[in-house]
Amino acid sequence: MTTERSTISKGQRLRELLATRTIAMPGAFNALTALQIERAGFDALYVSGATISAARGLPDIGLISLAEMAADAAVIANAVAIPALVDADTGYGPPSMVREAVREFERAGLAGMQLEDQETAKKCGHLPGKRVVPIEDMVAKLTAAVQARSHPDFLIVARTDARAVEGMEAAIRRAKAYADAGADILFPEALLSAEEFGAFAREMTQSGVHVPLMANMTEFGKTPYLRVSEFEALGYRAVLFPVSALRVAARAVETLLAELTCVGTQREWLDRMMPRQELYDLLRYDDHDASTGRPHERGHTRTSGS
C-alpha cells in the first residue's frame, strides 16, 4: 500500500503540471500499460472506468464496485512514479459513499479522482440516453469529496454530462456550481466542436472561475479529433485519451488470434511483438528481488523525458 507521503507528492506533482502547461493523459487498463505510458514520456495517466470494465469483460455502465476499482487502480498507480487520476463514475452512491471513495483512492495512491453528474445507472459519456442528477445532488457529492480528503493536494475532478441532456448553458451553469463546491478541475463531457470547447472556457474565465479544465479526446464519440495543442489554445490543461491503448491492443489481439487459427503459427508476427528482453526491461526484471518477487527499494526511475 502506498504511503501518505507518496500520495501527497503525486497530487502535488499533478497540480504543478496543470499549473504550468497542458498535459496529455493516456488511459492505463493495467500496470503493464501504465509502465508503457510512463516509459513513453507522459507525465500523468488516467485510470478509466471504461477500460477497467472492459478488461474485466464488462460494459461501462457502472458495474465495477468501489472495492474492485480501488484494487485495480492501486496496482496501476503503484507501478509507476507519475501521478494517476482515477475515474470514480458517479461516486458509488450517495455522499457517504463518495466520502468512502475518496478515502479508498487516497490510500491506494491516486493523485485524484473524477466524479460525474449522471444518474447511478450511468452510460458512456458519448452514448445517447444519458440522464443527469439534479445539480444540488452533484454539489452535495462534491462537497462530501472535498471534506473527506485527508490532504488538499488530492484532486477532485467534476465532470458534467449535461451538454447532451440539458444543453450547453446548463453545462456551463453546472460547472460554475461545481467550482463553487470546491472542485479542483472541471470536465465538460461530449462537447460537439472546438467552438463549444472555446465557449465553455471563456464562460469560466469571464465568470471568475479559475480552475484547470479537462477535455476527453476519446475515439468514435461526439467530440471531433483535436490535437493536444489545439485544446491548449482553447484553454484546457489536461486532455484524456482514456480508451486509445485498449482499443489498439484489443484489435491487435483479435487479428493475431484470427491468423493463428488459420495458419497455425505466430512466426509472421514476431516483428510486431515486444521481444523478450524488451519486455523484461519494461518490467524491471533485474530490479526485483528473486526471494520476494518485489522491487528493490530504489524507487521508480523514468527512462525518458516528456
ROKOLKOL-428648 format. One record per atom (N, C-alpha, C, O, CB): x, y, z; residue in one letter. Coordinates in pm, whole numbers, plus 50000, padded with zeros to 5 digits. Glycine has a CB too. Layout:
BEGIN
XYZA;...
! end
This chain:
BEGIN
500844988150000M;500005000050000M;500885012550000M;501915012950067M;499055000050122M;500475022549926T;501265034649913T;501225042850042T;500195043550108T;500775042949795T;502335048950076T;502375057450194T;501675070650167T;501495074650052T;503815059850238T;501285077350276E;500625090350260E;501565100250192E;501125108750115E;500175095850397E;502865099150222R;503825108650163R;503825107650011R;503795117749941R;505245106050217R;503845095249959S;503885093849814S;502575098249751S;502575103749641S;504195079549775S;501455095849820T;500165100349769T;500155115549756T;499735121049655T;499015095649862T;500625122249862I;500655136749860I;501565141749749I;501215151149678I;501115142249995I;502725135749732S;503665140649632S;503095139149492S;503335147749406S;504985133149643S;502345128449467K;501755126849334K;500665137149310K;500545142249199K;501185112649318K;499875140049411G;498885150649396G;499525164149372G;499075171849287G;498005151249519G;500575166849447Q;501305179349427Q;501875180149286Q;501815190549221Q;502415180749531Q;502435168949241R;503035168849108R;501995171549001R;502255179148908R;503725155449082R;500825165449012L;499785167648912L;499315182148914L;499085188048809L;498605158148935L;499185187849032R;498795201949041R;499845210848975R;499505220348905R;498585206049188R;501115207848999E;502175215748938E;502145214948786E;502315225048717E;503525211148990E;501915203048735L;501835201248589L;500695209448531L;500875216548432L;501655186448554L;499535208548593L;498365215648542L;498535230748550L;497935238148472L;497125211448619L;499345235348643A;499565249648660A;500545255348557A;500615267448538A;500075252548799A;501295246448492T;502355251348404T;502085249148256T;502505257248173T;503635244848440T;501385238248221R;501185235348079R;500035225548062R;499475220448159R;502485229748016R;499705222847937T;498655213147906T;499285199447890T;500275197847819T;497875217247777T;498715189547956I;499285176047953I;498295166147891I;497075167547906I;499665171648096I;498835156347823A;498045145147772A;498085134047876A;499135131247934A;498575140147633A;496925127647898M;496825117047997M;496225104547931M;495005103147927M;495975121548118M;497075095547880P;496535083047824P;495935074247932P;496305075248049P;497635075447750P;495005065747892G;494375056747985G;495145043747999G;495555037747900G;492965053847941G;495365039448124A;496005026648152A;494955016848202A;494195020048293A;497155028248257A;494905004948141F;493924995048186F;494564983948268F;493864974948315F;493204989048067F;495884984548285N;496584975748378N;497954981748405N;498324992048348N;496694961248322N;498724975248493A;500014980648532A;501004980648416A;501824989748404A;500584972848648A;500934970448330L;501834969948215L;501644982048125L;502614988148080L;501624956948136L;500384985448097T;500104997348016T;500615009948085T;501135018948019T;498604998547990T;500455010548216A;500955022148290A;502455023648275A;502955034748256A;500595021048438A;503175012548282L;504625013048263L;504985017948123L;505945025448107L;505244999148287L;504215013848024Q;504485018347887Q;504195033247872Q;504925040347802Q;503645010347788Q;503135038047937I;502815052347932I;503935060447995I;504355070747942I;501465055148004I;504405055848109E;505495062848177E;506765062648092E;507425072848076E;505775056548314E;507105051048037R;508325049847957R;508255058547832R;509285063647787R;508555035247919R;507075060247777A;506915068547657A;507125083347685A;507235091347593A;505535066447596A;507185087147814G;507475100947849G;506295109247893G;506435121347912G;508095107347736G;505135103147909F;503975110747957F;504145113948105F;504775106348179F;502655102747933F;503575125148146D;503755130048282D;502675125448378D;502835126848499D;503815144848281D;501575120148327A;500475115548411A;499635105748331A;499735105148208A;499615127548462A;498805098148401L;497935088748331L;496555088648395L;496325094248502L;498535074548333L;495655082148325Y;494245081648365Y;493815067148381Y;494125058748296Y;493345088948262Y;493105064148488V;492545050848509V;491045051848481V;490275056348566V;492835045448655V;490665047548363S;489305049248314S;488395038048360S;488775026348358S;489305050048162S;487185041548401G;486205031348435G;485835022848316G;485545010948330G;484965037848492G;485845028848197A;485515021248076A;486545010448049A;486174999248013A;485425030647956A;487835013648066T;488865003748035T;488974993048143T;489204981448113T;490215010548017T;488814996848269I;488844986848375I;487664977348360I;487794965248380I;488814993548515I;486514982948324S;485344974248299S;485614964948182S;485364952948191S;484084982748269S;486134970448072A;486404962247954A;487414951247984A;487264939947938A;486904970947838A;488454954548061A;489464944648095A;488884933348179A;489444922348184A;490604951148169A;487774936048246R;487084925748324R;485954919248244R;485194911248297R;486524931748453R;485854922848115G;484814917148031G;483434922948053G;482434916248030G;484744902648053G;483374935548098L;482104941848132L;481934954948056L;482924961548024L;482014944348284L;480694958948027P;480444972047965P;480584983248067P;480544980948188P;479044972547901P;480744995348017D;480925007048102D;479565012648146D;479125023048096D;481745017948028D;478925005748237I;477605010148286I;477565010048439I;476505008048499I;476475001148229I;478715012048501G;478765013148646G;478704999848719G;478194999348831G;477675021648692G;479204989148659L;479124975948721L;480314972948813L;480274963348890L;479044965348614L;481364981048807I;482554978848890I;482324985149027I;481954996849037I;483824984648823I;482544977549132S;482364982549268S;483534991449309S;484574991549244S;482204970949367S;483344998849416L;484425007149471L;485614998449508L;486755002049476L;483925015049594L;485384987349574A;486494978749616A;487274973549496A;488504973049500A;485974966949700A;486564969649390E;487234964549270E;488024975549201E;489164973449160E;486204958649173E;487424987249189M;488114998349121M;489325002949202M;490385005949145M;487145010149097M;489185003649333A;490295007949417A;491454998049408A;492615002049404A;489845009549562A;491124985049405A;492174974849397A;492924975749264A;494154975649262A;491574960849414A;492184976649153D;492834977549022D;493604990649008D;494724990748955D;491794976448911D;493015001549054A;493685014549043A;494945015049127A;495925021349088A;492745025849085A;494955008449242A;496125008149328A;497295001149258A;498425005849264A;495805001149461A;497004989949192V;498054982649120V;498654991449011V;499874991948993V;497504969549059V;497784998548939I;498255007248831I;499055019048886I;500155021748839I;497065012448750I;498505025848985A;499155037849039A;500505034849100A;501425042849089A;498265044449142A;500625023349165N;501855020049235N;502905013549145N;504015010749190N;501565011049350N;502555011049020A;503525005548925A;504445016348868A;505485013248812A;502804998448812A;504045029048883V;504765040048818V;505015051448915V;504405052149022V;503985045048697V;505905060248877A;506195072048959A;505325083948921A;505145093049002A;507655075748945A;504775084048800I;503955095348757I;502585094748823I;502125083848859I;503815095448602I;501905106148840P;500595106248903P;499515099948817P;499545100848694P;500195120248938P;498555093648884A;497425087348816A;496125093248871A;495965094748992A;497455071948834A;495215096348781L;493885101248816L;492885090148790L;492935083848684L;493525114248736L;491985087548883V;491055076348870V;489635081248842V;489195091448895V;491075067748995V;488945073748760D;487545076148725D;486675069348830D;486645057048839D;487215070948581D;485965077248910A;485085071849014A;483625071848972A;482745070549057A;485255079849142A;483365073248843D;481995073048791D;481115082748869D;481445094548879D;481405058748798D;480005078048924T;479065086748996T;479335086949146T;478535092449222T;477635082148971T;480435080949189G;480795081349331G;480305069449410G;480445069049532G;480265093649392G;479715059549340Y;479305046949402Y;478105048249496Y;477845039349576Y;480445041049477Y;477375059449486G;476205060949569G;476065075049624G;476525084549562G;476245051049683G;475435076449739P;475205089649799P;476495095649853P;477545089349846P;474175088649910P;476435107849908P;477635114449960P;478435106050059P;479665107150062P;477255127250025P;477775097850138S;478515089450232S;479445079750161S;480545077050208S;477555081650321S;479005074550046M;479855065649967M;480955073449894M;482055068349875M;479025057849867M;480655085549855V;481665094049793V;482815096449892V;483985095849855V;481055107549747V;482465099050017R;483505100950119R;484365088450132R;485595089450142R;482865104450255R;483725076850132E;484475064350141E;485375062450019E;486505057750031E;483525052550155E;484865066349902A;485665065149780A;486915073749787A;487995069349749A;484825069049658A;486785085849836V;487945094649850V;488985088149940V;490165087849907V;487525108449906V;488535082950053R;489485076650146R;490165064550082R;491365062550099R;488765072550275R;489385056350009E;489945044449945E;490975048149839E;492055042249833E;488835036049883E;490655057849755F;491565061449647F;492795068849699F;493885067449641F;490845069949544F;492645076449805E;493835082449866E;494765071649919E;495965072049895E;493435092049980E;494205061949992R;495015050950044R;495665043049933R;496765037749950R;494165041850130R;494995042249818A;495505034349706A;496635041349630A;497265035249544A;494385031249610A;496895054049659G;498005060949595G;497645069149473G;498525072949397G;499015051249557G;496345071949454L;495935080149339L;496185094949368L;496155099249483L;494465077749305L;496415102649261A;496615116949276A;495295124549287A;495265135949334A;497405122249159A;494215118249243G;492905124649248G;491865115449190G;492175104649140G;492925137849173G;490595119849197M;489515111749142M;488485120549074M;488305132249109M;488865103449252M;487815114748978Q;486805121748898Q;485405117048935Q;485155105048951Q;487055119448748Q;484495126548950L;483075123648972L;482265129348858L;482595140048805L;482595129549108L;481215122448818E;480345127548712E;478925129148763E;478545122948862E;480375118048590E;478135137448693D;476795140648741D;475685132748673D;474535137148670D;476545155148722D;476015121148619Q;474975112248568Q;474265105148682Q;474755104648795Q;475575102048471Q;473085099548651E;472415090848746E;473235078048762E;474085074948679E;470965087548700E;472965070848870T;473795059348904T;473845048848794T;474905043048770T;473295053149031T;472745046248727A;472775037148612A;473375044548493A;472675047748397A;471335031648579A;474665047148502K;475345056048407K;475565049348272K;475445037148257K;476675060648464K;475895057648175K;476255052948042K;477595059248002K;478045068848064K;475145056447937K;478215053647900C;479375060347841C;478975074647806C;477865077047758C;479895052647715C;479875084047829G;479545098047809G;479225102047667G;478715113047645G;480645106247855G;479505093447569H;479255096847429H;478125088447368H;477975087947246H;480515094947349H;477335081947455L;476175074347409L;474895082047437L;474855090247529L;476125060447478L;473845079647358P;472565086247386P;471885080047508P;472265069247554P;471635085247262P;470885086947558G;470075081547667G;470615084347806G;470125078547903G;469945067147649G;471605093047817K;472115096447950K;471085104648028K;470245111447970K;473445104247939K;471185103748160R;470365112148247R;471255117548358R;472105110448412R;469145104148306R;471045130248392V;471865136548495V;471045138848621V;469825140348616V;472455149748445V;471745139048734V;471085141548862V;470825156448877V;471435164548807V;471945136148979V;469935160248968P;469775174548998P;471105180649041P;471925174149104P;468715176749107P;471285193049006I;472565199749033I;472895199449182I;474065198649219I;472515214148983I;471865200149268E;472085200149412E;472695186849459E;473495186549552E;470775202949486E;472295176049394D;472825163049433D;474315162049401D;475085156749481D;472065151849362D;474705167049286M;476125166549250M;476935175749340M;478045172249380M;476315170549102M;476405187249372V;477095196349463V;477315189749599V;478365191249660V;476305209449480V;476315182349645A;476445175349773A;477555164849767A;478315163249863A;475115168649812A;477655157849655K;478725147849641K;480095154449638K;481035149649701K;478515139549513K;480205165449565L;481495172349557L;481895178049693L;483065177449731L;481425183449454L;480925183449764T;481205188749898T;481705177649989T;482655179550065T;479935195349958T;481065166149981A;481495154750062A;482905150350025A;483705147150112A;480525142950045A;483205150349894A;484535146149849A;485605155749900A;486645151349949A;484585145549696A;485355168649890V;486315178549934V;486565177450084V;487695178450129V;485835192749899V;485505175250160Q;485625174250305Q;486305161250349Q;486935160850455Q;484255175350369Q;486185150750268A;486675137650309A;488155135750287A;488775127450354A;485925126950237A;488765143150194R;490175140650163R;491045144250282R;490795153950353R;490605148650039R;492075136450302S;492955138650415S;494005149250386S;494605154850478S;493635125750454S;494235151950259H;495205162350222H;494655170150103H;494115164150010H;496595156150188H;494785183250104P;494205191449998P;494815189349861P;494245193849761P;494325205750034P;495965182649851D;496565180349720D;495875169149643D;496105167649523D;498025177149735D;495035161249709F;494255151149637F;493185158349556F;492335165249612F;493615140649736F;493235156849423L;492385164749335L;490995158749319L;490835146549309L;493035166149199L;490005167349317I;488625163449291I;488225169349155I;488195181549137I;487655168349405I;487915160549060V;487535164648925V;486015163448912V;485445152948943V;488255156048817V;485385174048866A;483935174048845A;483625173448697A;483915182848622A;483285186448910A;483025162448655R;482615160948515R;481115163348504R;480325158248584R;482985146748461R;480735171048405T;479305172748376T;478965166948240T;479635169648140T;478915187748382T;477915158848237D;477395152948114D;476175160448064D;475435155447979D;477055138348137D;475965172648116A;474725179848088A;474615184747944A;473505187047896A;474615191448181A;475745186447873R;475655191747736R;474705183747649R;473905189447575R;477035191947671R;474785170547658A;473955161947573A;472535160347625A;471665155547553A;474585148447560A;472295164347750V;470995162047813V;470185174947825V;469005175347791V;471175155747951V;470835185347875E;470145197947903E;470645209647820E;470045220447823E;470295201248048E;471725207647746G;472235218347662G;473475225047718G;473865222847833G;471175228547640G;474085233347635M;475355239747668M;475225249347787M;476085249547874M;475885247147547M;474175257147790E;474015266647900E;473915259548034E;474475264248134E;472775275347879E;473225248348037A;473105240648161A;474455235048202A;474785234748320A;472085229248144A;475245230448104A;476575225148136A;477445235948198A;478175233448294A;477245219448010A;477365247948143I;478135259148198I;477655262648338I;478465264948428I;478035271448105I;476345263248356R;475785266448488R;476215256148593R;476585259648705R;474255267248480R;476155243548555R;476565232948647R;478055234048680R;478435232748797R;476255219148588R;478885236448581A;480315237348605A;480645248448705A;481485246648793A;481055239748474A;479985259648692K;480205270648787K;479845266448929K;480565269549024K;479405282948746K;478715259548942A;478295254949074A;479275244649131A;479535244449251A;476885248949067A;479795236249044Y;480745226049090Y;482055232349135Y;482665227749231Y;480995215848979Y;482475242849066A;483675250049109A;483435256549245A;484315256249331A;484075260749005A;482255262249264D;481925268349393D;481915258049505D;482185261249621D;480565275249385D;481595245549470A;481555234749570A;482945229649604A;483105221549697A;480705223249520A;483965234149531G;485335230549565G;486045221649466G;487145216949495G;485335224149693G;485435219049350A;486095210649250A;487415217049207A;487495229249188A;485175208349128A;488435208749192D;489765213649153D;489955214149003D;490785221848953D;490835205049214D;489195206148929I;489255205548783I;487835204148731I;487015197148792I;490155193648733I;487525210748620L;486205209648557L;486345202248425L;487285204548349L;485575223648536L;485405193548399F;485495184248286F;484145183848214F;483245176348252F;485895169848335F;483985192048109P;482745191448030P;482815179847929P;483665179847840P;482495204947955P;481925170247944E;481965158447860E;481145160047732E;480085166247732E;481465146447938E;481665154147624A;480945152747497A;480535166047435A;479415167247383A;479725144247517A;481415176047439L;481145188147363L;481325185047214L;482065175847178L;482085199847408L;480655192647129L;480505188746990L;481465195346893L;481525191346776L;479125191646946L;482225205246937S;483085212446843S;484155220146919S;484065222147040S;482265222146755S;485175224346846A;486195232846905A;485575245946954A;485995251447056A;487315235746804A;484585250646881E;483915263146921E;483235261547057E;483265270647140E;482875267346815E;482625249947080E;481975247747210E;483005246947322E;482785252347431E;481135234947207E;484125240247297F;485175239747399F;485675253847430F;485895257247546F;486345230747353F;485855261847327G;486305275447349G;485285283847424G;485655291447514G;486625281947218G;484015282447389A;482955290047455A;482865286247603A;482695294847689A;481605287647386A;482985273347632F;482935268747771F;484075275047851F;483855280047961F;483015253247778F;485275274747797A;486435280347866A;486275295347888A;486595300447995A;487715277547787A;485785302347787R;485595316947801R;484575320047909R;484765329347988R;485155323247667R;483505312447915E;482485314648018E;483065312848157E;482735320348249E;481295305247997E;483915302748174M;484535300748305M;485395312748342M;485305317848454M;485375287848307M;486225317048251T;487135328248278T;486355340948307T;486665348148403T;488075330548160T;485355343848225Q;484565356148244Q;483755355948372Q;483405366448425Q;483645358148126Q;483465344048423S;482715342648549S;483635342248671S;483165340848784S;481855330148545S;484925343448648G;485875343248759G;486195329348809G;486685327848921G;485345351348870G;485915319048729V;486225305248766V;487625302148712V;487805300948591V;485155295048711V;488575300748800H;489965298948759H;490495285548809H;491405284948892H;490845310548811H;489905274848759V;490405261448788V;490735254848654V;490155258548552V;489355252848870V;491655245348652P;492005238848525P;490815231848461P;489915227048530P;493125228748547P;490825231548328L;489785224848252L;490355212348187L;491515211948146L;489175234248145L;489515202048179M;489915189148123M;489015185648006M;487815188348009M;489855178048231M;489605179647902A;488845175347785A;489055160447763A;490095154847799A;489255183247658A;488055154047705N;488105139847676N;488235137747525N;487285140447450N;486835132647731N;489415133147480M;489615130747337M;489495115847308M;490455109247268M;490995136247291M;488285110847331T;488025096647306T;487695094347159T;487355103647087T;486885091447396T;487805081747116E;487535078446976E;486065074746957E;485385070047048E;488435066846931E;485595077146833F;484265072746790F;483145079246872F;482075073446889F;484165057646800F;483415091246923G;482435098247006G;481915110746939G;482005112346817G;483025101647140G;481385119647020K;480775131946970K;481795143146950K;481545152346871K;479705136547066K;482915142347018T;483925152847009T;484805150746886T;485295139646864T;484775153247136T;485035161246806P;485915159746689P;487355157646735P;487725161246847P;485825172146597P;488165151846646Y;489555148846680Y;490375161646679Y;490655167346573Y;490145138446583Y;490765166046798L;491595177846815L;492935173646876L;492995164246955L;490885188446904L;493985180746839R;495295178146897R;495385184247037R;494615193147073R;496415183746805R;496335179247113V;496565184847246V;496865199747235V;496395207647317V;497715177447317V;497645203647136S;497985217747118S;496745226247089S;496685237847129S;499005219447005S;495785220547020E;494545227846993E;493725229647120E;493175240347143E;493715220546887E;493645219247202F;492955220647330F;493655230847417F;493005238547489F;492875207047403F;494965231047412E;495715240947491E;495355255047447E;495155263847531E;497235238647476E;495265257347318A;494905270547267A;493495274447307A;493185286347318A;495045270947116A;492635264647329L;491245267247369L;491095269147519L;490015272747566L;490355255847323L;492175266847596G;492125269547739G;492075257447829G;491685258547945G;490975277847768G;492445245647777Y;492365233247855Y;493755228947900Y;494735230547828Y;491705222047772Y;493815223348022R;495085219748083R;495355204748083R;496495200548104R;495135224848223R;494325196548061A;494515182048058A;493635176247948A;492495180347930A;494185175548196A;494185166747876V;493455160047768V;493545145047790V;494645139347792V;494015164147627V;492405138747807L;492355124347830L;492295116747697L;491625120947603L;491145120747917L;493005105647693F;492895095747585F;492565082447654F;493405073547660F;494235094747497F;491345081147705P;491055070647804P;491085056447752P;491485047347825P;489735073147863P;490665054147629V;490485040447580V;491395037347461V;491335026347407V;489025038147542V;492215046747421S;493015045247298S;493895032847302S;493885024847208S;493885057547277S;494665031147409A;495575019747418A;494815006547420A;495224996847357A;496465020947543A;493715006147491L;492934993747498L;492344990147362L;492344978547323L;491824994947602L;491845000147290R;491274997247158R;492324991447063R;492054981846991R;490675010047098R;493514997247064V;494584992346978V;494994978247019V;495184969546934V;495795001846982V;495144976147149A;495544962947197A;494494952347163A;494844941347120A;495774963247349A;493224955647182A;492164946047154A;492134942147006A;491934930446974A;490814951747195A;492314951846918R;492324948846775R;493544940346737R;493434931146657R;492314961946693R;494684943546795A;495894935846764A;495744921246810A;496124912146736A;497124942146831A;495194919146928V;494994905446977V;493994898046889V;494204886446854V;494494905647123V;492934904846852E;491934898546765E;492554894146632E;492284883146584E;490774908346740E;493364902746574T;493984899646445T;494974888046458T;495004879146374T;494684911946389T;495784888346563L;496724877446586L;495994864046599L;496384854246536L;497554880246711L;494964863746680L;494254851246705L;493584845946579L;493534833846556L;493214853046814L;493064855146497A;492444850846371A;493484844246281A;493224833946219A;491784862746299A;494674850346273E;495724844646189E;496244831446247E;496524822046172E;496874854646171E;496384830846378L;496864818546441L;495894807046417L;496304795546398L;497054820746591L;494604810246417T;493594799946389T;493744794446248T;493604782446224T;492194805646407T;494024803546154C;494104799346013C;495434792945977C;495474782945906C;493864811245923C;496544798846027V;497864794945982V;498534784946076V;499304776346032V;498744807145967V;498224786046203G;498794776646298G;500164780146351G;500804771946416G;498854763546237G;500624792346323T;501914796946376T;501884812046392T;501174819046319T;503084792546284T;502654817146488Q;502784831446511Q;504034837146448Q;504374848746472Q;502784834446658Q;504734829246366R;506054833046315R;506034846546243R;506944854646262R;506564822446221R;505024849146163E;504964861546086E;504644873746173E;504654885046124E;503934860345976E;504364871446299W;504014882346390W;505184886746476W;505044896146554W;502864878046478W;506314880346464L;507404883346556L;507844897846551L;508224903546653L;508574874446527L;507814904046432D;508244917946421D;507214927646477D;507484939546490D;508534921446275D;506044922646510R;505014931046573R;504884928246722R;503994933546788R;503674928946505R;505764919946775M;505764916746918M;506904923946989M;507934926946929M;505874901546938M;506704926547119M;507784931647202M;508694919847237M;508244910247300M;507244938847331M;509964920447199P;510874909247228P;511004906647378P;510714915247461P;512244912047168P;511434894547409R;511544890447548R;512354900247632R;511914904147741R;512174876747555R;513524904447583Q;514374913047664Q;513764926847683Q;513884932747790Q;515744914347599Q;513094931847581E;512434944947596E;511324944147700E;511144953447779E;511874949747461E;510574933247699L;509524931547799L;510134930647939L;509614936648033L;508684918947769L;511234923147952Y;511894922148081Y;512404935848127Y;512314939148246Y;513054912148074Y;512934943548034D;513404956948069D;512254965748117D;512384973048216D;514104963447950D;511134965048046L;509964972948085L;509504969248225L;509114977848304L;508824971047985L;509534956448256L;509084951548386L;510154952648494L;509934948448608L;508644937048373L;511314958348459R;512424959948553R;512784946448616R;512934945148737R;512064970148664R;512904936648529Y;513144922848570Y;514324921748665Y;514244914848767Y;513374914048449Y;515434928448632D;516644927248712D;516584935148842D;517434933448929D;517824931848632D;515584943848855D;515454951748977D;514704944449087D;514664949049201D;514774964748947D;514104933149054H;513284925949151H;514124915849229H;515004909349174H;512124918849080H;513824914949355D;514474905449443D;513894891649418D;512694889549436D;514314909449591D;514724882249377A;514244868949343A;513594861849462A;512734853349443A;515374860549290A;513994865349584S;513464858549701S;512074863349739S;511294855849798S;514394860249817S;511764875949707T;510474881549747T;509554884649630T;508344885649647T;510684894049827T;510134886149510G;509334889949394G;509024904749389G;508294909249302G;508084882249393G;509584912349485R;509294926649492R;510494934849444R;511624930149450R;508914930749635R;510234947149395P;511354955449351P;512274958849467P;511814960149581P;510844968249286P;513554960449440H;514464965549540H;514054979649577H;513434986549497H;515924965149489H;514374983949696E;513984997149746E;514835007949682E;515665014249747E;514094997649899E;514605010049553R;515375020549483R;514465030849419R;514945040849366R;516275014349376R;513155028549424G;512225038049364G;512155036349215G;512995029649156G;512605052149398G;511165042349155H;510985041749012H;511855052348944H;512045063248997H;509515043648974H;512375049048831T;513095058948750T;512475059648614T;512015049548560T;514595055348739T;512445071548559R;511865073448426R;512955071948323R;514075076748340R;511175087248414R;512605065248216T;513595062548112T;513585072848001T;514455072547914T;513365049148054T;512615081848003S;512595092347900S;511925104547957S;511125103648050S;511875087647772S;512245115947901G;511625128247945G;510365131047867G;510055124047771G;512585139747933G;509645141147908S;508405144747840S;508665156047742S;507745160547674S;507315148747940S;
! end
